[in-house]
Amino acid sequence: MNKRITGWLHPAVIYLILLILVILVSWIGSIMEISRVGGNGELALRSVLGVPGLRWAVRTAATCLGNAPVGNALMLFIAIGAGRGSGLFRALSRRRSLSPKESTAFYISMVVLALYICVIVLGVYAGSHLLLGITGSLKGSPLYDGLMFLVMLGIGLPSLVYGLSTETFRTAGDCVDAFCTILPPFAHFLVTMLVAAQLLQTLEYTNIDALLGISDSAMRIISFLVYWLPLPIILVWCQKSRKEV
């Protein structure tokens, strides 16, 4: 596919187009005075292009990214960087052609991963239920809120062990460099998240989600998909861009 065309298919560009459509729909809908009577009274479609809407847009433009799971995304990218930089991901894809040294390092890293999983399981099911909430459920628990951090450790620890065992990592600086190898695509993902956060926040401000009858639970699922679906697309897009360069 033509590079100019694929550039327009970047998730951030697609979300920006959707954001513009939402703004236009809110403007047209407000002129038509679209509203709905609900349990909390009359709910009207609000325009972003009016004076209150423009004030809201300017006021929240810089803070909307705070609603996006940026910290979780950063931890995930760091973990992926560790897996790639250490060579562990490459070892997983070609296990039959590993050298004796690489095979030993691979099995050691898998033992570390197994021990880590055991620690997580004990944190959930052992007597103290360390990773569960106060009520003993997943909702609001350290496991639920810190899942991406635990995933980062689950990828990072075996990667660190593999890199040290194969001497891919010789110094602490090598380890830090490996954790940072995947960060360039993170910049693309960060821009995408910024536009996605603005899109979701605008849907909420204009009351389009409520007028369409989208429940809070459904909106949480939609938000999750909007934030995370671009991840594989951006990784593939950045990989192809590097090859073309």
Long-range contacts (C-beta under 8 A, 24 or more apart in sequence): 3-244, 6-237, 6-240, 10-188, 10-192, 10-234, 10-237, 11-192, 11-229, 11-230, 11-233, 11-234, 12-188, 12-191, 12-192, 12-194, 12-195, 12-230, 15-192, 15-195, 15-196, 15-199, 15-226, 16-195, 18-199, 19-195, 19-198, 19-199, 19-202, 22-48, 22-199, 22-202, 22-203, 22-206, 22-208, 23-48, 23-49, 23-202, 25-206, 25-208, 26-53, 26-202, 26-206, 26-208, 29-206, 29-208, 34-211, 35-211, 36-210, 36-211, 38-210, 43-207, 43-210, 43-211, 44-207, 45-206, 45-207, 45-208, 45-211, 46-205, 46-206, 46-207, 47-206, 48-202, 48-205, 48-206, 53-205, 53-206, 56-205, 57-202, 60-201, 61-198, 64-194, 64-197, 64-198, 64-201, 65-193, 65-194, 65-197, 67-197, 67-200, 67-201, 68-193, 68-194, 68-196, 68-197, 68-227, 69-148, 69-193, 69-227, 70-190, 70-193, 71-148, 72-148, 73-186, 73-189, 73-190, 73-193, 73-227, 73-231, 74-186, 75-148, 75-149, 75-151, 75-152, 76-148, 76-151, 76-152, 76-231, 77-182, 77-183, 77-185, 77-186, 77-189, 78-152, 78-156, 78-179, 78-180, 78-182, 78-183, 79-151, 79-152, 79-154, 79-155, 79-156, 79-159, 80-155, 80-182, 81-178, 81-179, 81-180, 81-181, 81-182, 81-183, 82-155, 82-156, 82-159, 82-160, 82-163, 82-178, 82-179, 83-155, 83-159, 84-178, 84-181, 84-182, 85-159, 85-163, 85-168, 85-177, 85-178, 85-179, 85-181, 86-159, 86-160, 86-162, 86-163, 86-166, 86-168, 86-169, 86-178, 87-162, 87-163, 87-166, 87-168, 88-158, 88-159, 88-162, 88-163, 91-162, 101-165, 101-166, 102-166, 104-165, 105-161, 105-162, 105-165, 105-166, 106-162, 108-161, 108-162, 108-165, 109-158, 109-159, 109-161, 109-162, 109-165, 110-158, 112-157, 112-158, 112-161, 113-154, 113-157, 113-158, 116-153, 116-154, 116-157, 116-158, 117-154, 120-150, 120-154, 184-238, 185-234, 185-235, 185-238, 188-234, 188-237, 188-238, 189-230, 189-231, 189-234, 192-230, 192-234, 193-227, 196-226, 196-227, 196-230, 199-226, 200-226
